[in-house]
Amino acid sequence: MAAARSGDCETCKHRPPELKEETGQMFRVFTLCDTQLRTTFGGVAGMDWNVVMETARALRVELSEMFFRLLRAFEHVLVERLNGSK
């Protein structure tokens, strides 16, 4: 039997942050496409942006400058982690 939880979820330090709508939409597209990667002999080059664009359009996500800036930041971290420190 699992131990009973105590405390308030609203103040829990492990509670994930609430995302703004635009950030949430970008994160949804990112998680659906995070296995669609372009690779080179040196490792992962980045996400397959053709797939990203088609997925965003299929989900009717507004393609704004902020969407691309956020997605690029996530892509950068993903590539760094997959390629390790070289």
Stockholm file with secondary structure:
# STOCKHOLM 1.0

chainA/1-86         MAAARSGDCETCKHRPPELKEETGQMFRVFTLCDTQLRTTFGGVAGMDWNVVMETARALRVELSEMFFRLLRAFEHVLVERLNGSK
#=GR chainA/1-86 SS CCCCCCSCTTTCTTSCCCCCHHHHHHHHHHHHHTTCEEEETTEEEEECHHHHHHHHHHTTCCCCHHHHHHHHHHHHHHHHHHHCCC
#=GC SS_cons        CCCCCCSCTTTCTTSCCCCCHHHHHHHHHHHHHTTCEEEETTEEEEECHHHHHHHHHHTTCCCCHHHHHHHHHHHHHHHHHHHCCC
//
